[in-house]
Amino acid sequence: MITSGLTILNADGLHEDGWCWPSVRMHTKLESDLNELRIGIWLKPEDEAPEMVAFTLSLGGGRPLTRYVRFGEPTELAFIHKFRAGTEVSLELNCDHQVLDAGDDQRDLSFILMSVVAM
């Protein structure tokens, strides 16, 4: 996973290979002022999945923002928010999907988190 402009202090629901549970919580520290947060994700295409799925971000305990994401296409979601450098910010990512066919993988998987970039 690519990160820029912030340091992830701890995370729950994020695996080392980038796969995530349907709900991910992170505690971050901003390295520079934040005007926009960009989240890169990928959803595994599946025959039984709907065309799009809801993906929600809560930043710093603020009002949740929801975007709809297509399966099988790397997607970058941009969220406008302002925080000062050095601020510790909580992130909560929620995806309204669970992988239907994970093969031999027994984890509760939902999406791959490719990047978290603070701009």
N, C-alpha and C positions, 0 to 999 in steps of 0.2 A: 504494500500500500504506500502511496506517495502522500507525504504531508509537507506543507509549506506554510510558514507564517505562524505556526503554533506548535506547541509540544503537547503530546498526549501524556498526561500524568498517570491515568489509569483508565481501564476500559472493561466493561462487562458485556459479554455477548459477541465479542469480536475474537475470531480465531487467528492464529499466526499466518494461516494461508489466505487470509482475506475474507473467508466465508463468515457470515454473521447469522446469529439467531434473528428471529423476526423483530426483536427489540434490542437495541444497543444503547448503552449509556456510557458516556465518556466525560472525564474531567480533564480540561485542557488549560493551558496557559498561553496567552497570546504573546507572540514575539514582536509584533508591530500592531499599529492601530488597525482595527477591523472595520471595513465598510461593506464587505460582501464575503459570504462564505460559500464556497463551491464544493459540492459533494459529488464524487464520481461513483456510480454504482452499475452493476450488471445483474440481470435476472436470467437465470437459466431457462431457455425455451422448453416448454412442455406441452404435449398434445392436449391435455385436459385443463390447461390454465386459461383464464380469461385473456382478452386482448391486452388489457391494461390493468394495473394494480395501483392502489393508493400508497404513497410513500410520504411520511410525515416527519418533520423536523421541529423539535422544540429547542430553542437556544437561550441559555441563561434563564430558564424558567419562564420565558415569555410565551405569548400565544402561539400554539402550534400552527405551522404552515404546511399545507398538503399540496403535493404535485402528483400527477398520474404518469406512470412509467410503463413503457412497452417491454415485453420480454425479448431477450436475445440481442438487444442493441445497447452498447455502452452508452450511458446517459449521464450528463453532467447537469446537476440541479443547482441553480444560483439562488441564494437567499440574501436579501439586503438587511443588514443589521449593523449597528455601530457600537463598538466597545474600544476602550483605550488599551494601548500596549501594556503588558504586565498583568492585565486582568485575568483572573481565573474564571473560566466559563464552562458551564455544564452543557453537554449536547445530548439529546435523546433522539435517536432515529428509530422509526417504526415502519415496518413494511407489512402490508396486509396480504402476505403470501407466505406459504411454507412449501419448500420443495417437495413435490409429490413422489419423484423417483430419484433417491439419492444413492442408489446402488448399494454397495457394502457399507457406506458411511452411515453411522448410526446417530450422528449429531442432528439436532433440530435446526436445519438450515433454511435460510430465506433468500439471501442475496450476497453478492460479493461487493465489498467496499473497496473501490479502487483508489480513491483519493479523498483527502480532506485538505482544502486550501483556503487559508485566510488571506484576504486581499484588502 
